[in-house]
Amino acid sequence: MTNDTVWIQLHDADGQKMLADRTYFQLGTPNVGWAQDRIWYDTYPEDAYIALPPTLLDRLRAKLP
């Protein structure tokens, strides 16, 4: 990982199980936020988000090395 990337991991309440794992390219000041239904990261050209609860696809990807 380099200085121009952001790595976001979402874990369960116990911190034992990873539920989502994303890497984003950072072009400016990081801006992370959350709401009832998502966690988002402002990226260029589009904003990216992780749905809450994470989707089945997010959970499966989090298990991959």
HELIX and SHEET records of a PDB file:
HELIX    1   1 LEU A   56  LYS A   63  1                                   8    
SHEET    1   A 2 THR A   5  HIS A  11  0                                        
SHEET    2   A 2 MET A  18  PHE A  25 -1                                        
SHEET    1   B 3 VAL A  32  ALA A  35  0                                        
SHEET    2   B 3 ARG A  38  TYR A  41 -1                                        
SHEET    3   B 3 ALA A  48  ALA A  51 -1                                        
END                                                                             
